Amino acid sequence: MPVALNRFAAALRVLSFGIDIQFYNLLRLLPRPSLSQLILFEGDHSKYSEKSFLFFLAIRKIIVASLLLCSLGSRAFFQSSNSLASENLLTPTHREVPRAPDFDPINEHLLVALAQYLGKEQKFNDEATILNLRSAGKHLILKDANGLVHKSSHIRLAWRKKRFEKPKKVSRYVAGPFASFESAQRFASKLPINNDQIHIAHPLDWEVWISTGIDIPRDISFRKKEEEIFYEIQPVLIGRSTEILLKGPISIAAQDGLIWNEGVYFGPFALKPDAYGTWSFIENVALERYLEGVVPYEIGSRAPKAALSAQAVLARTWALANLHRFAIDGYHLCSNVQCQVYKNPADVPLEVRNAIKNTSGKILKWNNKPINAVYHATNGGVMAGGDEAWLMEPLPYFQSRLDGSINWNKEFSLPLFKNSAVKNLLQSTDGAYGRNHRLFRWKRIYTSKQLIEAIQIRNSRFEIEGPLLLNVLKRGPSGRVLALEIFDSNENSLMILRLDNIRRTLRELPSTLFVVNELKEGVWEFDGGGFGHGVGMSQAGAIELAYKGWDFQKILQHYYPGTKYGNFQY
C-alpha cells in the first residue's frame, strides 16, 4: 500500500512539473493580473479569453491536492501499522471491563459488589446458580444495553455461554497468591514498572498481574499464563416460557428497595462483567448509608456510644482509603470479609444512626490523606505493627504496644521475641483491654493429617505422609509469629508460612499470637490470644474503654497515635 502511494505521488510530481512549464509560458502571453486575481481568484477573469489559463490552473490544483492526500495517506498508514504492531506486542492481560469510576466527593456514592463471580459455574459446564431478585414493594425495573426494559416484582436471571466468532487471547505474568490485598499491593508497589501495566486481581486469591509485553526483572518470581477465550458468559432473563439474552451493563431500579440476603437494599443496582469472565451484582450506595450496613455488623449495635462513633469514623476512613481495591473489576468495594462486612442497611438501630450522623464526613488522616484504618476484634493485650501482619512498610500510627492498664504495662515489656515471654503474657489477663472477648485467650489442636490437609487446600502439589514438625522461626515485637517453618519427620524443611499466610493456611487459628507445644508425635497444641491481625483498634478494647468513660476521639488516638481527626478532602 505505501509503495503504491509513493509511486503514484512521484508520477504526479513529474506531471505537475510539465504543467508548471506550460502554465508559466501561458502567463507570459496574458495581461498581468492583480495579486488577488492570481491567488484568490476574486477578480473578473472574463477579460482572459484564453480558457487555457483556467484549465491549467484547475489541473494544477487537483495535482497539488492529490500530492497532499498521498502524503497524508502514506503517513496515516504507517502510523496505523505501527499502532497495530504495538497492540499485537501488548496482548491484553485480562478481559477488559470499564474501571471503577472516580469517587464523586459531591454525591459520595460507592459501587459495592453484593455478589461476585456470578455465572462461574458455566465456565466448568455446570448449571449456573440462578440470581433471584425480589422487590420489597413496587416492581423492579431492569434495563439492558440493547434497550430492553422489563418490569416485575420478581426477576430471575441465569447465565449462558455465547461463542465468539474469533477466539480472543489474553496473556499475563502472575505473582501470588497473596494472603491479602495489602500484601499484594506492597509487592506491586516495589516493582520497577509503570503502574498502568500492573493490576491487582482477585480471581480466587489476591494476585498481581503484569503485561507480557514488559521486561520483568529476573530476580522476581512470576509465572506466565496465556489463555485463548472462545466464549463469553452472558446473563439471560428467564420468563415463563422463554429466555432473553441480555447485553451488559444492566441496570436495575428498586423504588421501594430490593430484598437481598434477608435484608433490604435501595440501590440503584447494576450487573457488570468482571475481569475473569464472570459477573458482579453491584449496588450504587451513598457513603453514609453504606456505613449503616457496616458499623452494626462490625462492632455490634449494642456497643456503647463512643465505641460506635469510633467504628463509624474508621469504617468511613477505610472505605475512602480503599476505593481502588477492585478497580480491575469495575467497582470499589466488596461486601464480605475481604473488605468490610456490609449487609441490610435498612435495619439500623437509632444509636448506630446517631453515631454515623454525629461524625458525618469525618475521618482519620495522616499527611492530609485517609489512613489505612484497619481494625480487628481483640488483640490479646498487645497491639501489632502493620508489618507484623502484612507485607508492608511500617506506618508510624501502627505501633507494637501493650494494650492495657498501667499495671498491665508494668507487668510486661516489649519486644516479645522469645517463646517464654509470649507464654508469660498469654497466661495473664488482668488489666488488659478487651479481655472479655471470648477469643481473648484460646487453644487449638492440629494433627499432622490436619496440617497436611490445610496446606493442600492452598497448595495441591503438597504431598507427604507421616508426622510433621513445627518451629516458630521468627516473631515480631508484639510476639506475633512472622514465620512458621514446617518440617518432615526427618527434619527436612518443607515450607515456611509467613505473616497473614499463616492464618490463611491454618484457618482454625484466630490470630498469630501463639506458642506451639507438641503434645505427642504428630499432635500440636496452639496456645494463643486475640482474634484478628492485631493491627489498629481492638473493637473489644474500644468497648471496654467506652464503658470506662473515654470519648471516641481519645479511643482513636490510643489506637492510631499521631493521626488527625477531621473532614475528608478529596
N, C-alpha and C positions, 0 to 999 in steps of 0.2 A: 504493500500500500504506500508507504512513504517513498519508495524508489520511483513508483509510477508518478506520484505527485511532483517529485523533483524534476523528472524528465519533462513532464508537461510544462512546468514553470520555465525550464530552460528554453523550450521551443517558443513560449510566449515572449520571452525576453528578446530572442532573435527577431521575431515578427515585430515587436514593439520598436526595435532599433530601426528597421526598414521604414516603418510608418512614420517615425520621428523625422527621418530624412525627407520623405515626401511632404510632411507637414511643414517643415522648415522652408522647402522650396516654394510651397504654395503661399506661405505668408509673405515671401519676398515680392510676389506679384500683386498682392492685395494692398489696399489702403491701410495705413496703420490704425488699428482700433485703439480705443481707450483701455486703461488698465482694467476698469470694471467690465468692459466688454470681453476682454481676453480671459479674465479669471472668474468673474462672477456671472458672466453672460446675462447681464441685466439690460444692456443697451439694445438699440434697434439694429438687427442684423439684416434687414431687408435690402440694405444697400450692397450686401455681398451677394451678388447674383450667382457667384460660383458656389454651387451646392457641395462641391468637393470639400470645402472648408469644414462644413458641419459633419460631413460623412467621416472624414479622417479624425475629427475631434471626438466623435461618438465612439469610433472603433478604439481609439486610444484609451478612453475612459473605461471601456469594457476590459481591455487588456490589463490596465492597472488594477482594476478591481479583482480580476482573476488571479493576478500575481499575489495580491494580498490574501485572498482566500486560500490559495495553495500554501502560503507560508503558515497561516493560522491552522489550517487543517493538518499539515505535517507536524506542527508543534503539538497540537492537541492530541494527535495520535500517539506521539512518543510519550507525552505526559500520561495519557491513559494506559499505555503499555507499561510504563514504569509503575503506575499505581496498581495495576493488576498483578505485576510481578511481586510488588511489596505485599499485597494481600495474600498471594499464594505462599509467600515465605512465612507469614504470620497466620497460621491456621488458628481459628478460634479455640480458646481453652474450654469453652462450655457453650451450652445453648444460651444464646444471648436473650436477655429479658431487660426491659427498661429498669434502670436502677431506681432505688428509693428516692423520692423527691426530697429536696432540702426541707428541713423543718421550717415552718412558717411561724415566725415569732408573733405575728398578729393573731392568726387563728389558733395557733398552738395545737395542732392536730397531729396525732401519731398514726402510723399504719402498723397494726398489731395482728400477727397471724394467730387466729384461733385454732386452726388446724393446718398441718403441714404434710407434704408428701402424699397428697390425695391422688389416687389412681396408680400408686406404686405397684399394686398387685398385677396390673396389666403388663408391666414390664417383664413379669415372670409367667405370663399366660394364665394367671389365676383370676378368679372373678373378683373384680374390684368392689370395695365397700361402697354402698350407696350413701350419698350425702342427703340426709333428710333435714329440710329447713321448714320450721313451723312458725307461723305468726303468733304474736301474743295478743292480736286484735284484728285490725283491718288487714286486707290482702297484702302479701309481699308483691313487689313489682320487680321482675327480672328483665334486664336488657342486655343483649349481646352486641358484638361489634358489627354484625350484619344488619342491625336494626330490628331484630326480633324483640317483641315485648310480650311478656307472659305474666298474668296476674293470678295469684292463688294464695290461699291460706296455708297450703302445704306444697312445697316444691321438692321434687325428688330428682336428683342428678346422679348419673352413672358416668363411666369412663370407657372410651373405646379407642382402639388403635386406628390411626389413619396413616397409610403408607405414603411416603414421599415419592414423587416421580423420579427423583435422583437422590441417592444417598448423600447425607451430609457428614462431614468429618470434623472431629474435634481432637485436639492434641494438647497435652499439658505435662509439665513436670509437677509432681506431687510430693509434698513433705508432710509428714504426720503418720498416724493420727496424733493429735494433741488432746490432752485431757480437758482443756478448757479454751475458750475464746481468748482469754488473757495470755495464755502460753503461746497460742498460735500468733497472736498479734505481736508479742515480743519477738518471736522468731522472725516474722515478716519485717519488722522494723530494723532488724540488723542486716538485712540483705542489701548488697550494693546495687540495687536495681530500682528503676523508676517505679513509683507507687502505682502508676496506671497499668503496669504489667503484672501486678500482684493482686491476688484475690484470696480472701479468707472465706472458706466454704464449709458447709456442714451437711454433707450428703448423708452421713451416718454419725461420724465423729468429726471433730474440727480438723481441717486440713488447710494447707497453704498451696495455692495453685499459681503456676507461673507459665507464661507462654513459651513454647518450644523454640520460638524464633530468637530467644535471648540466650546469651552465653552465660551458663551457670558456673559459678566458682567451683573448682574441683574439690575443695575441702568441705562442701556442703552436700549432705546426703539427700538425694531426690530419686524418685523412680518415675520413669516416663510412662504415660498412659495415652494410648491412641485408640480412638473409637470411631466406628463408622455407624451412623444412625440411619436406620431405614424407615422409621415411622415416628410419628408424634402421638402423644396421648391427648385426646380432646374430650371435653365434657359433653354429655348428651342429656337433654331434658326428657324425662320419662313421662309420657302421657298415659291415658287409659289403654290405648291400643297401638301406640306408635312411639318412636323415639325421634327426637330432632337434634341433629348435630349442631352444637353451639360453637361460636368463634369468640375467643377471648380478646381483650379482657371483658369480664362480665360484671355488671353492677347489679346490686340487689338493695332495694329500698324497703325499710320496715317502719312505717309511720308510728305504729304502736309497739314497736320492739319485736325482736326475734328470740324465740326460745332456744337456748343452746346450753348443753351440759347442766340442765336443771336450773338455769339462770336466765335472765332476760338482758339482752344487749340491744343497743339502739342504733348502732351503725352511723352512716351507711356502710354497706359491705361490698366486697369485690372478690371474684375468683380470678387469680392470676397465675400464669405458668411460672415455674421457678427455674433455676439453673440446672436441674437434674432430670428434667423431662416429666416432672410431676407438677401438681398444682397446690396452691395455698388459698385458704379461705381467710380473708383479711377484714378486720374492722377498722374503719376510719374513725378514731375516737379522740375527743378533746383531752388534753393532758390532765386536767383536774378531774374529769370523770374517770379516766384511766386509773388515777390514784385511788378512787373509791373502790375499784376492783382489786387493788394491790394491798393497801395498808391493813385491812382487817384480816387478810389471809396470810400475811407475812408475820405479823406480831400478835394477832388476836384482837378482836373487837372489844374485849373486856379489859384490855391493858389500861393503866392509868393515863390521865390526860397528857402528862409530859412525855411519856413513852410513845403515845400515839402521834404527838406532834413531831417528835424526833424522827419517827419512822416515816412520816409524811414528807419531811424535808429530805431524808435520804432517798426515798423512792423517787421523788421528783428529780433530785440531783443525778441519781443513777441513770434514769431514763434519758435525760438530756446529754449525758456523757457517753451514751451507748447507741446513739441513733444510727451509727454505721454498722452495727453488729450483723445485720442480714442484708447489707446493701446489694450483694450479688444476686439476691432473690427478689429484690424489688420492694421490700418493706423494711420497717425499722426494728421491731422487736417481736419476740415470740411471747407466748403466754404461759410457758412451763418453767421448770427449774433451770433451764439454760439462760433464762432472763430473770424476770420477777414473776412470781405466780400471780396471774390475773384472771379473775372469774367473777361472774354475777355482780356487776357494778350497780344493779338496781336495788339490791338488798343491803343497804348500808345503814348501820345504826347512827343516831344523831351525834354521838360522841366522835365517831370517825369523821363525819362530815365537818364538824366544827374544827377538828384538828387540821384538816386539809384547808378549810376556809381561812383559819387564823394564821396559817403560814403560806397563804396563796402567793405563788411566784417566787418564793424564797428557796435558795439552795445554799450548799456549802461550796466555797470557791478557794482555789489556790492559784495565785497569779492571775486572778480575774477569770478563771475558767472553772467549769464544774469539775469537782474532784471525782475520782473513781470510788464512788460511795458504796463499797461492798459492806455487807453485814452478815451476821450468822446467828444461830440460836443461842449458843453458850460457848464460852472459850475455856471452861475448865479452871478458871482462876488466873490465866495468863494470856495476854494478847500476843498475837503473832505479827511479825513483819510481813509485808506483801511478798517479799522474795522467799519466805518460808512456805508459801502456799503455791505460788505460780512462778513460771519462768519470766521474771520481770525485773526491771531496775528497781532498787529500793526507792520508796517515796517517803518524804520527811514526815508526813502525817500518819504513816503506818509504822508504828514502833513496837518492838518487843518489850512489853512491860507487864508487871504484875497487876492484876485487876482485883483489888480488894481493899479492905480497911487498912488503917495504919498498922495494926497488929499483923495482918497478913503480909504486908510489905516488909515488916521487921523479921518475920519468921523465915522468909525465903529471899534469895537474891539471884539475879541473872548474871551471866548466862547459865543455862541448864544443859550443858553439853554431855554430862555423864549420866549413865543409866541410873545410878544411885540417887542423884539429885532429882531426877524426874520421878522416881519411885517415891521418894520422900514427899514431894508435892502432892502426888496422887493419893497418898494416904491421909491427907488432911483436907478439910472443907471449911472449917470455922473462919469466918472473916472474909471469905472470897465472895465476890459479887456474882449473883446468878446461880448460887448453889442449890436453889430449889428446883431447878430444871431436872427432869427425870433422867437425862443423859449427862448430867454434870460429872458423874463417875459411871463407868460401865466395864463390862468384861465380855469378851468374845472368844470362842473356841474355833480353831481351824485345824482340820486333819490334813495330812499330805494329799489325800484324794480331793478334798475340797479346794485346796490351794491349786492343784493341777487343773481342776475343772474351771475355777475362776480365771486362771491365766489363759486357758484355751478359748474362753469366750472372747477375749481380746486378741489372742494370737493362736489361730487354729493349727499352726505348724508346730506348736509346742507339744512334743511327745516325750514322755518319760514315765518310767514305772519305779515304784519303790518310794521310800520316805524321802522327804526334802529337809533341808536345813535352812534356818533363817538367821540373819545377822543384821542388826542396825548398823549401817555403815557410817552414817553422818546425821547429826542433829543440828538444828538451828538454835539461836539464843534462847527462844522460848521453850526449848526442849522438844519441839516437834521433829518428827523423823523426816529428814530430807532425802535419804537414800536407804532403801531396804534391799539387801542382797539375798538372793536365793541360790542355794547350792544343791547338788545331788548328794546321795549318800556317801560318795567318795570325795566329797568336799570340792568338787569341780563347780566353779561359778557358772550358773545358767543364765541369770539376768539380774539387772538392777532396776528396781522400781523407784522413780523419783517424784518428789513433790506431789502434785494433785493426781498423778497417775497411780499413786499407791491406793488411794481410796477409789479411784476409777476402776481399778482392777479388783481389789479386795473390798467389794461393795458392802460387806457386813460391818466394816469399821466406821463408826460415827465420826472419827477425827484421826489425825496423825499424831496426836499427843498420847503416846502409849509406850509401855515397855513390853517385851516379849519374853515369855517363860516357856520352856519345853517341859510339858507335864510328863510325857513319856515319848518313846520313839514315834515320830510321825504325828504327834499331837501337840499343838501350840496354843497357849493362852495369851491373848492380847488384853492387857490391863490398862485402861485408858481413861481420859477425861475430855469432856466437851463434845459439842455436836456442831460440825461445820468446819470451815477452814480456819477460824480463829482470828481473821483479819477484820479490823474496823469494829463496829458496835456489836456487842453481845446483847441480843434482844432480852434475854433473861436478866442480864446485868442492868439494862436500862429500866426494866420494870421495877427491879428492886430499888434502884436509885430514885426513881419517881416516887415510890412509896416512902422513901427517906426524906422527901421534900425537895429534891433537886428539880430545877426547871429544865425545859428541853434544851435550851442553849448551853447550859452547863454540862448536860449529859453529852451533847455533841462535841464540846471542847475536850471532854475527858477522853473520848474515843478517837477524835480526829484533831489532835493538838495543832494549833497554828493556823487552822483554816479560818476563813471569813464567812460569816453568815450574811446574806444579802440577796438582792434581786438578781434574777438571771438576765444577762445581756447577751443577745445573740450576735 
